[in-house]
């Protein structure tokens, strides 16, 4: 359940950032408003989970956020990660696993 909430929150955060970027590039207030709304929903959703340890939650969330942001970058913008981004991403993802398993 927490994993799904974190994936949804990451989608809202990445989507909100992308909408604001799109709105700024085209001077489009509706896109910027959509981005701000999405970021507000992200903040609510990421904190709606059952965990009370904020530091642990954010540590795991960062790993989920990285993976979701790379998937959205590839799907929406055709981005391809460099080898250094992939290596750093593996370190981030492994860190998230260590944080998650270390809390048990």
N, C-alpha and C positions, 0 to 999 in steps of 0.2 A: 504494500500500500504506500509506504513512504517513498519507495523508488518511483512509483508512478507519479506521485505528487511532485517529486523533484524534476522528473522529465517534463511534466506539464509546465512547471514554473520556469524551467530553462527555456522551453519553447516560447513562453510569453516574454521572457527577458530578451532573448535574441531577436524575436519578432518585433518587440517594441523598439529596440535599438535600430533595427533595419528600417522600420517605418519612419523613425525620426531622421535617420540619414537620408532616406528617400525624400522626405518632406523638406529638409534643408536644401538638398540639391536642386529641388524644383520649386522652392518657395511655396510649398503647398501646406497650408494650415490644417486641412483635414488629415493628411498623413501624419503630421506632427502630433495632432490631438489623439489619433489612434495609437501612436507610439507611447505617449504619456499615459494613456489609459491602460495599455497593455503592461507597462512597467508597474503601475499601481496594483494591477491584479496579480502580477508576479510577486510583489512584496507580500501581499496577503497570502497567496498560495504557498509560498516557500515556508512561511511561518505557521501555517495551519496544521502541520504534521504533528504527530503525537510525541515528538521528542522535546525535552526541556533544555537540553545541553546545546546552547546556541553555537558555541565554537565547533563542536563536532558536526552539527547540522551544516554549518557553512563550509566546513572542510570537505565533507562528502559532496555537498552541492557544487563546489567548484569543479570537482572531477566530472560530475554529470553535465554541468554547464559547458565544459570544454568539449566533450563528445558531441552534445547536441548542437553546439555552435558550429562545429566542423561539418556535421551532416547538413545543416541548413545552408552553410556557405557553399557546399558542393551542389546541393539541389537547387538553390535559388539563384546563386550567383556564378555557378560553374567554377568555383574556386578549387584549386588543388593544393594541398598542403606540401610545403617543402620538407626535405628530410629532417632539418633541424626542428621544424614544428612537430613532425611525427615523433621524434625522439623525446622532445619536451612533453608532448601530449601523453606518451606512454608513462613518463615519470609522474605526471599529474594524476593519471588514472590509477597507477599503482599506489600513489599516496592516498587516494580516496578509498581504495580497498583496505589499506593498512588502517586508516582511521575507522572505517566501518567495522572491521573485524576486531580491532583493538578495544572497541567499546563493549565487547561481549564478555 
